[in-house]
Amino acid sequence: MNLRNMKLSVNDSPGDLKVVPRTVQSEIVDKLRNAILMGKFKPGTRLAEAMLCELMSVSRTSIREALRRLEGEKIITIIANKGPSVARIEWNDAKAIYEVRALLEGEAAARCASRATSADICAMQSALRAFNEAIVTDDAPGRVTATNDFYQAILRGGANSVIGEVLQSLNGRINFLRFQSMARPGRSKHSATEMRRILTAIEKGDFAAARQAAVAHVEAACDAVKVFYQDE
């Protein structure tokens, strides 16, 4: 059989491959994620499906799908015969995450300083403006979203997809820790100043200063989270 000459007809196609919008499901995931990250469900809290269905006015199927998504982000854990619960991040794990972030984000910022386009820099500037606006309005989810946008622009500018993939795999836990660090009084304003230093170095094309500023930002966030664990 000559495989090159084979043609796939519509009738022979492997199932329905049409993309269906899932905005409602995404909203369920986002709301549940934010509730966990903002501390409405504490680490270790059991997440009963019936309770979540009632709180969110959605079907059990939708809740199960959302829980599976969040399990993939390691925000929740699902244990056989016990069900889902909010994941705990122990201090040693949190510290390890910050060590990895310092290495990878420092490298990403340095690469970005050498490679960033004007579009990358505009995206970082826009994200930093959004972050400052979120500080003024005391919008905790907005601060985390803006921070994510800021780093996504750095990763795009750094042009190393593997660094992005590794950080993406940690993103759920990174955001949980970000909520804790930014909850410290005055931390958000310090964070804005640190992000501004990163951006200024990238705008100047100073890769050494960009790396140093990115590492310093991660270390400061780690110190803020350490206080959170000590308080607990």
Summary of the structure (lengths in Angstrom):
residues: 232
radius of gyration: 20.7
end to end distance: 67.6
largest distance: 70.4
contacts: 685
relative contact order: 0.12
helix: 72%
strand: 4%
